[in-house]
Amino acid sequence: MFSQAHVVALGLIASRWVLAATQGQGGPCDIYSAGGTPCVAAHSTTRALYKNFNSALYQVKRGSDGATSNIPPLSPGGTANAAAQDSFCANTTCLISIIYDQSGRGNHLTQAPPGGAASGPDVDGYDYLASAVGAPVTMNGKKAYGVFIPPFTGYRNNNAKGIATGDEPEGMYAVFDGTHYNTGCCFDYGNAETNSRDTGNGHMEAIYFGTGDGSGRGTGSGSGPWIMADLENGLFSGHDPINNPADPTITSRFVTAIVKGKPNLWAIRGGNSVSGPLSTYYNGIRPANGYNPMSKEGAILLGIGGDNSNRAQGTFYEGVMTSGYPSDATENAVQANIVAAKYATTSLTSGPPLRAGASISLRATTSCCTNRYLTHTGAVVNTQVVTSSSSDILKQEASWTVRTGLGNSACFSFESHDSPGSFVRHSNYELVVNANDGSKLFAEDATFCPQAALNGQGNSIRSWSYPTRYWRHYNGLGYIASNGGPHNFDSPSVFNDDVSWVISAGFA
C-alpha cells in the first residue's frame, strides 16, 4: 500500500510526463498517451493530432466530376495542406466526404445514415455532407479548414472499435466555433448508439454545444450557448438536468469543450482555445434514472444526435475520444497544446471585392441570360431583363445596397434598394426579400459570402449558414442551390454559370 508521500511522488511523475510531451511538441494524443489514457479516436481537418502523424486527415469530393482527394498535413504533426484542397477544388465545389481517424483504429467518420428521429435529405435518406470551404481558419499563420455543419448535415461511425461501452471510463474533447450554434437537437461529438436509434437513457455520452434543444432540459447560466453532455433523453449541465449556474455562457470565438465519465462520476470542462486555462463547470455524480450505471454503445457521431436528430448547427475543428478517464493535468496540457496551435479567423470572402454601403446590380452570366439581372417582385427574387431604358421601378428592384453581414460581419447582407429594411434571405432554399425581424435566424439566413466566381466571371455568392449552397437563377427564379442534390434547382447542369454573377454599380 502506498504512503501519501508515494502518491504525491507518483502524481508528480505523471505530471512531468505530460509536461514533457507538451514541451516535446507532441500532439494532443501524445499527451493523452503520456497520461495513461490513449486516444481511441482522433479527428481533425485542421491539423495532425500526433506529432508523427503524416497520413490523410480528411477526404474531399469534387462537384465537377465526383473525384476525391485525401488531404494530408503539410509535415508530420503539422497543419493540414489547405493549398492541396484549394488546387483540387478550383473552379468547382467540394464536400468533406471522410474525416479520417488518426488513432490507427480505423474509426473514420462518414456520411450519417438515417435514424429514428430523422432521415436526411440526401441520397437514400443520408444526411448532407459539409462544405469543404465553409470554415476557414489559420493555425500559426497557416490556412486550414474546419467542418461547418448546418442543419441536416452529419457524420457517423456505427462500427467503431475500442470506444467505451457500458459503464467503461472515457474522455473526449473538441474545439468548436463558439459563435456558431442554435437550439436544434443536437450538435454533438462523441459516444452514441450503434443503430442510430434512441435506445434509452444513458446510452450516449457526447459533448453537446448550443442553447439546448428547446425543451428546457439542460441549461447553464445566462442565455447560452453552453457546453453540456448529451446522455440521451436529456442534455445535462450537471447532476440536475434543468440548470447548473456554474456552467457559463460561452463567449469565445474558439472554445475547447470537454466531457469525461467513469462509474458514477463525470465532468464538464471548458476554456478559450486561444488563451488561458481550462475551467471545471461540473464534477460530480451521475444523474439518476438510467444514467448510473451508464449503458454506452460505442458508436461515434458528429453534428447530430444519437437518433440522427439533425436540426442542429455548429463548427468542428478537432476532437478526440480516449480509453480511460483523463486526469485534469492531462487535459490542462492538451489545452496548452491547443492554445499553442494559435487558431485564428481568416477571410470568408474572395474574388472582386465588395464594399459595405455600395449600391450594386448583379448580372447573370449563363449564355441564355446575360441580359438578365437579379431583381425582386414583392418578396419573390427573380431575374429580369433590365436596361438603361427600363422603368425606374424595375431599376430600383434590380438594385441592392451592400451591408455588413447581419449574421457574420466577415460576410455581407444585401438590402433592397426600394424597400429599405428588407433584405435578401433564404427560406426553404428559395431567395426572398423580407423585412428584417431582428432574429438570429433571419440574420444568419440573410448573410452571404462572395467568392471568386466558379466560372471565372465575377462572383459566386455562397450562403454563410448553408455554405454548400449558392445564389442561383433557375427557370427565372432565385434559389440557394447545391452542386447536385435532391431538388430540381440543384441540378449540376450549367451550375457554375448559373451561380456566377457580374457585379456592377446599381441601376438606382
C-alpha positions in Angstrom: 0.0 0.0 0.0 1.4 3.4 -1.0 2.0 6.1 1.6 0.8 9.7 1.0 4.3 10.6 0.0 4.4 7.9 -2.6 1.0 9.0 -4.0 2.3 12.6 -4.3 5.5 11.4 -6.0 3.6 9.3 -8.5 1.4 12.3 -9.3 4.4 14.5 -9.9 5.9 11.9 -12.2 2.7 11.7 -14.2 2.5 15.5 -14.4 6.2 15.6 -15.6 5.5 13.0 -18.3 2.6 15.1 -19.5 4.6 18.3 -19.4 7.4 16.5 -21.3 5.0 15.5 -24.0 3.9 19.1 -24.4 7.4 20.6 -24.4 8.5 18.0 -26.9 5.9 19.3 -29.4 3.7 16.3 -29.1 0.2 16.5 -30.3 -2.9 16.1 -28.1 -2.9 12.3 -28.5 0.7 12.1 -27.5 -0.2 14.0 -24.3 -3.2 11.7 -23.6 -1.0 8.6 -24.1 1.7 10.0 -21.8 -1.1 10.5 -19.2 -2.2 6.8 -19.5 -5.4 7.5 -21.4 -4.6 7.0 -25.1 -6.8 8.2 -27.9 -9.0 5.6 -29.5 -10.4 8.1 -32.0 -8.8 11.3 -33.2 -10.5 13.5 -35.8 -9.4 16.9 -37.3 -9.5 18.6 -40.6 -7.2 21.3 -39.4 -4.1 19.5 -38.1 -2.4 16.3 -37.1 -3.1 15.3 -33.5 0.0 13.1 -33.1 3.5 14.5 -33.5 4.4 11.9 -36.1 1.1 11.6 -38.0 1.6 12.2 -41.7 -1.3 10.4 -43.4 -4.6 11.7 -44.7 -6.6 13.9 -42.3 -9.7 14.0 -44.4 -11.1 13.4 -47.9 -12.8 15.9 -50.2 -15.2 15.1 -53.0 -15.3 17.4 -56.1 -18.6 18.5 -57.6 -17.4 18.7 -61.2 -16.6 15.0 -61.6 -17.2 13.3 -58.3 -13.4 12.7 -57.9 -12.0 12.5 -54.4 -8.7 13.6 -52.9 -7.1 12.9 -49.5 -5.7 16.0 -47.7 -2.6 15.3 -45.5 -0.7 17.6 -43.1 2.0 19.9 -44.6 4.5 17.9 -42.5 4.4 15.2 -39.8 2.4 16.6 -36.9 1.6 19.7 -38.8 -1.3 21.8 -40.2 -3.5 20.5 -43.0 -2.4 21.2 -46.5 -5.1 23.6 -47.4 -3.3 24.5 -50.7 -3.8 20.9 -51.9 -7.5 21.2 -51.3 -7.7 24.6 -52.9 -6.0 23.3 -56.0 -8.1 20.2 -56.3 -11.3 22.1 -55.8 -10.5 25.1 -58.0 -13.5 26.3 -60.2 -15.9 23.8 -58.6 -17.4 22.9 -55.3 -16.1 20.3 -52.8 -17.6 18.4 -49.9 -15.9 16.8 -46.9 -16.6 13.1 -47.6 -14.5 11.4 -44.9 -12.9 12.6 -41.7 -10.1 10.1 -41.0 -9.3 8.7 -37.6 -5.7 9.4 -36.7 -5.6 6.8 -33.9 -4.9 3.9 -36.2 -8.1 2.1 -35.2 -10.0 3.0 -38.4 -12.7 4.9 -36.6 -13.4 7.2 -39.6 -16.4 9.5 -39.8 -18.5 9.3 -42.9 -22.0 10.5 -44.1 -24.5 9.8 -41.4 -27.3 7.3 -42.3 -31.0 7.9 -41.4 -32.1 7.2 -37.9 -35.0 7.0 -35.6 -35.6 10.8 -35.4 -35.0 11.8 -38.9 -34.0 10.8 -42.4 -31.6 13.1 -44.1 -32.5 14.8 -47.4 -29.6 13.3 -49.4 -29.3 10.0 -51.2 -31.2 7.2 -49.5 -32.1 9.4 -46.6 -28.5 10.1 -45.6 -27.6 13.4 -44.1 -25.8 16.0 -46.1 -22.0 16.3 -46.2 -20.3 19.6 -45.1 -18.8 22.1 -47.5 -15.1 21.9 -47.6 -14.7 25.7 -47.6 -17.3 26.8 -45.0 -15.0 27.2 -42.0 -11.5 28.6 -43.0 -9.1 29.4 -40.2 -5.4 29.9 -39.7 -3.1 28.0 -37.3 0.2 29.6 -36.5 -0.5 31.6 -39.7 -1.1 28.6 -41.9 -4.6 28.2 -43.6 -6.8 25.3 -42.8 -10.5 24.4 -43.0 -12.8 23.2 -40.2 -16.1 21.4 -40.6 -19.1 23.8 -40.9 -22.2 21.9 -40.1 -25.6 23.4 -41.0 -28.9 21.6 -40.2 -29.4 18.2 -41.9 -25.7 17.6 -42.1 -23.9 14.9 -40.0 -21.2 12.3 -39.8 -21.2 8.9 -38.0 -19.4 5.6 -37.5 -21.7 2.9 -36.1 -19.0 0.2 -36.2 -16.2 1.9 -34.2 -13.5 -0.1 -32.4 -12.1 0.5 -28.9 -14.7 3.1 -27.9 -16.0 2.8 -24.3 -19.2 0.7 -23.9 -21.4 0.1 -20.9 -20.0 2.0 -17.8 -16.4 2.0 -19.0 -14.4 5.2 -18.4 -13.7 7.6 -21.3 -12.8 11.2 -22.0 -13.3 13.5 -25.0 -12.6 17.0 -26.1 -13.5 19.1 -29.2 -12.6 22.5 -30.5 -15.7 24.3 -31.7 -16.7 27.7 -33.1 -18.2 29.4 -30.1 -20.3 31.7 -32.2 -22.0 29.1 -34.4 -24.9 27.3 -32.7 -28.6 27.1 -32.4 -31.4 25.5 -30.4 -31.7 22.5 -32.7 -31.0 19.0 -31.5 -28.2 18.1 -31.4 -24.8 19.4 -32.2 -22.8 16.5 -30.6 -19.4 14.9 -30.8 -18.8 11.7 -29.0 -20.2 8.3 -28.0 -23.7 7.2 -29.3 -25.9 4.3 -30.2 -24.8 1.8 -32.8 -28.1 1.6 -34.6 -28.9 5.4 -35.0 -31.9 4.9 -32.7 -32.8 6.2 -29.2 -32.3 3.1 -27.1 -32.7 4.7 -23.7 -31.3 6.8 -21.0 -27.5 6.6 -20.6 -26.9 5.1 -24.0 -24.9 8.2 -25.1 -22.0 10.2 -23.7 -21.2 13.1 -26.1 -20.2 16.7 -25.9 -23.1 19.0 -26.8 -22.8 22.7 -27.7 -25.7 25.0 -28.2 -28.5 26.7 -26.3 -30.5 23.5 -25.5 -33.0 21.6 -27.5 -36.0 23.8 -26.9 -37.4 21.5 -24.2 -36.0 23.4 -21.3 -33.9 20.4 -20.2 -30.4 21.3 -19.5 -29.2 24.9 -19.2 -26.4 26.9 -17.6 -26.0 30.5 -16.6 -27.0 33.3 -18.9 -28.6 32.8 -22.3 -26.1 30.3 -23.7 -24.6 28.7 -25.7 -23.3 26.2 -23.2 -21.1 23.1 -23.1 -23.2 20.2 -21.9 -23.4 16.5 -22.2 -25.9 14.6 -24.3 -26.5 11.4 -22.3 -29.6 10.5 -24.4 -33.1 11.8 -23.5 -31.5 14.7 -21.8 -28.9 17.4 -22.2 -27.1 17.7 -18.9 -25.1 20.6 -17.4 -24.6 18.8 -14.2 -26.4 16.3 -11.9 -29.7 18.2 -12.2 -30.6 18.3 -15.9 -32.5 21.6 -15.6 -29.9 24.1 -14.6 -26.3 24.4 -13.4 -25.3 28.0 -12.7 -21.7 27.0 -12.7 -21.9 26.2 -16.5 -21.3 29.6 -18.1 -22.5 31.1 -21.4 -19.6 30.7 -23.9 -18.3 34.0 -25.3 -15.0 32.9 -27.0 -14.7 32.5 -30.8 -12.9 29.2 -30.4 -13.9 27.0 -27.5 -12.4 23.9 -26.0 -15.1 21.6 -24.8 -14.5 18.5 -22.6 -16.8 15.8 -21.2 -15.5 12.8 -19.4 -17.1 10.0 -17.4 -16.5 6.9 -15.3 -18.7 4.9 -12.9 -20.9 7.4 -11.0 -18.6 10.3 -11.8 -18.5 12.7 -14.7 -17.3 16.2 -15.5 -17.7 19.1 -17.9 -14.7 21.4 -18.5 -14.0 24.1 -21.0 -11.9 27.1 -22.0 -10.9 29.6 -24.6 -8.9 27.7 -27.3 -6.8 30.7 -28.0 -5.7 31.7 -24.5 -5.9 30.7 -20.8 -6.5 27.5 -18.9 -9.5 25.2 -18.6 -12.2 25.6 -16.0 -14.3 22.9 -14.5 -18.1 23.5 -14.8 -19.2 20.3 -13.2 -17.5 17.4 -11.5 -19.7 15.0 -9.6 -22.1 12.1 -9.6 -24.2 10.9 -12.5 -27.8 11.9 -12.9 -30.5 9.4 -11.7 -33.0 7.5 -13.7 -30.9 5.4 -16.0 -27.6 7.3 -16.1 -25.9 5.3 -13.3 -24.6 2.9 -14.4 -24.2 4.1 -18.0 -25.1 1.9 -21.0 -22.8 3.4 -23.6 -22.8 1.6 -27.0 -19.6 2.9 -28.6 -20.6 4.5 -31.9 -19.1 7.9 -32.8 -21.1 10.9 -34.2 -20.5 14.5 -35.2 -23.1 17.2 -35.7 -26.2 15.1 -34.9 -28.0 13.4 -32.0 -27.9 9.7 -31.2 -31.1 9.1 -33.2 -30.0 11.3 -36.0 -31.7 14.4 -34.8 -30.2 16.6 -37.4 -31.6 20.2 -36.9 -28.5 21.5 -35.1 -25.7 23.6 -36.4 -22.1 24.2 -35.3 -18.5 24.1 -36.5 -15.9 21.4 -35.5 -12.2 21.8 -35.9 -10.7 18.9 -33.9 -11.6 16.3 -31.3 -10.6 13.0 -29.7 -12.0 10.2 -27.6 -9.9 8.3 -25.1 -9.7 5.0 -23.4 -9.8 5.7 -19.6 -10.7 8.8 -17.6 -8.1 11.5 -18.2 -6.7 13.5 -15.4 -7.2 17.2 -15.1 -3.4 17.6 -15.5 -3.5 15.7 -18.8 -6.4 17.9 -20.1 -4.6 21.0 -19.0 -1.6 20.0 -21.0 -3.9 19.3 -24.0 -5.4 22.8 -23.6 -1.9 24.3 -23.6 -1.2 22.4 -26.9 -4.4 23.8 -28.4 -3.5 27.3 -27.4 0.0 26.9 -28.9 -1.7 25.9 -32.2 -2.9 29.5 -32.5 -6.3 29.2 -34.0 -7.4 32.4 -35.7 -10.0 33.6 -38.1 -9.3 34.4 -41.7 -11.2 35.9 -44.6 -14.5 34.2 -45.6 -14.6 36.0 -49.0 -12.6 36.2 -52.2 -12.9 37.4 -55.8 -13.8 41.0 -56.8 -14.2 42.9 -53.5 -17.5 44.3 -52.3 -17.8 47.4 -50.1 -20.4 47.9 -47.4 -22.7 50.9 -48.4 -22.2 50.4 -52.2 -25.2 50.1 -54.5 -24.8 47.2 -56.9 -26.6 45.2 -59.5 -25.9 41.5 -60.4 -26.0 40.3 -64.0 -26.3 36.6 -64.9 -23.5 35.0 -66.8 -25.2 31.9 -68.2 -25.2 32.1 -72.0 -29.0 32.2 -72.2 -29.4 35.0 -69.8 -26.6 37.6 -70.0 -29.1 40.5 -70.3 -30.9 39.4 -67.1 -30.3 40.8 -63.6 -31.2 39.7 -60.1 -34.4 41.5 -59.2 -37.4 41.0 -57.0 -41.2 41.3 -57.4 -42.6 41.8 -53.9 -41.0 39.1 -51.8 -40.0 36.9 -54.8 -36.4 37.1 -56.0 -36.2 36.5 -59.8 -34.2 37.6 -62.8 -35.5 40.1 -65.4 -34.1 41.9 -68.4 -33.0 45.3 -67.3 -31.6 48.1 -69.5 -30.9 51.8 -69.2 -34.4 52.4 -70.7 -36.2 50.2 -68.2 -38.7 51.8 -65.8 -37.4 53.5 -62.7 -39.4 50.9 -60.7 -37.6 48.0 -62.3 -34.2 49.7 -61.9 -34.9 50.0 -58.2 -36.0 46.4 -58.0 -32.7 45.4 -59.6 -30.5 47.4 -57.2 -29.2 46.3 -53.9 -27.3 48.0 -51.1 -24.4 46.1 -49.7 -24.4 45.9 -45.9 -22.1 44.3 -43.3 -23.3 40.8 -42.8 -26.2 40.7 -40.3 -25.2 37.2 -39.1 -21.4 37.4 -39.5 -19.5 40.7 -40.0 -16.9 38.9 -42.2 -19.5 38.5 -45.0 -22.4 40.6 -46.4 -26.1 41.2 -46.4 -28.0 42.7 -49.4 -30.7 45.3 -48.6 -33.4 46.0 -51.2 -33.0 49.5 -52.7 -36.7 50.1 -53.0 -37.7 48.5 -49.6 -35.2 49.8 -47.0 -35.0 47.5 -44.1 -35.8 44.4 -46.2 -33.0 42.0 -47.2 -32.4 39.0 -49.5 -32.6 35.9 -47.3 -33.1 32.2 -48.0 -36.3 30.4 -46.8 -36.9 26.8 -47.8 -33.9 27.2 -50.2 -35.7 30.0 -52.1 -34.3 33.5 -52.2 -36.8 36.0 -50.9 -36.9 39.6 -49.8 -38.2 40.1 -46.3 -38.2 42.8 -43.7 -35.5 42.2 -41.0 -37.3 40.9 -37.9 -34.2 41.2 -35.7 -34.0 37.4 -35.0 -30.8 35.4 -35.0 -32.3 33.1 -37.7 -33.1 36.0 -40.0 -29.6 37.5 -39.6 -28.0 34.1 -40.5 -30.3 33.5 -43.4 -29.6 36.9 -44.8 -25.8 36.6 -44.6 -23.8 35.6 -47.7 -20.1 35.3 -48.6 -19.0 36.3 -52.1 -16.1 34.3 -53.6 -14.3 34.3 -56.9 -16.9 33.1 -59.5 -16.9 29.4 -60.2 -17.0 30.1 -64.0 -14.4 32.9 -63.7 -16.8 35.7 -64.4 -17.4 38.0 -61.3 -18.5 36.5 -58.0 -20.4 33.4 -56.8 -22.4 34.2 -53.6 -22.4 31.5 -51.0 -24.8 31.2 -48.1 -23.0 31.7 -44.8 -25.3 29.4 -42.9 -25.5 26.7 -45.7 -22.1 27.0 -47.3 -22.7 24.2 -49.8 -25.4 26.4 -51.4 -25.0 29.4 -53.7 -27.3 32.1 -55.2 -28.6 30.5 -58.4 -31.1 31.5 -61.1 -33.2 28.6 -62.2 -36.2 29.0 -64.5 -36.1 32.7 -63.8 -36.3 32.4 -60.0 -33.7 32.7 -57.3 -32.6 29.9 -55.0 -29.7 28.8 -52.8 -28.6 25.7 -54.7 -26.0 23.0 -54.2 -24.0 21.4 -57.0 -26.1 18.2 -57.1 -28.8 17.4 -54.6 -32.5 16.4 -54.1 -34.1 19.5 -55.7 -34.5 20.3 -59.4 -32.7 23.6 -58.8 -29.7 21.6 -57.5 -29.1 20.2 -61.0 -25.3 20.1 -61.8 -26.1 21.1 -65.4 -24.6 24.6 -66.1 -24.3 25.0 -62.3 -21.1 27.1 -62.4 -22.6 29.5 -64.9 -25.9 29.8 -63.0 -24.2 30.7 -59.8 -21.7 33.3 -61.2 -22.7 36.9 -61.3 -21.0 40.0 -62.7 -21.4 42.8 -60.1 -21.5 46.4 -61.2 -22.9 49.7 -60.0 -26.6 49.6 -59.2 -29.2 50.9 -61.7 -30.7 53.2 -59.0 
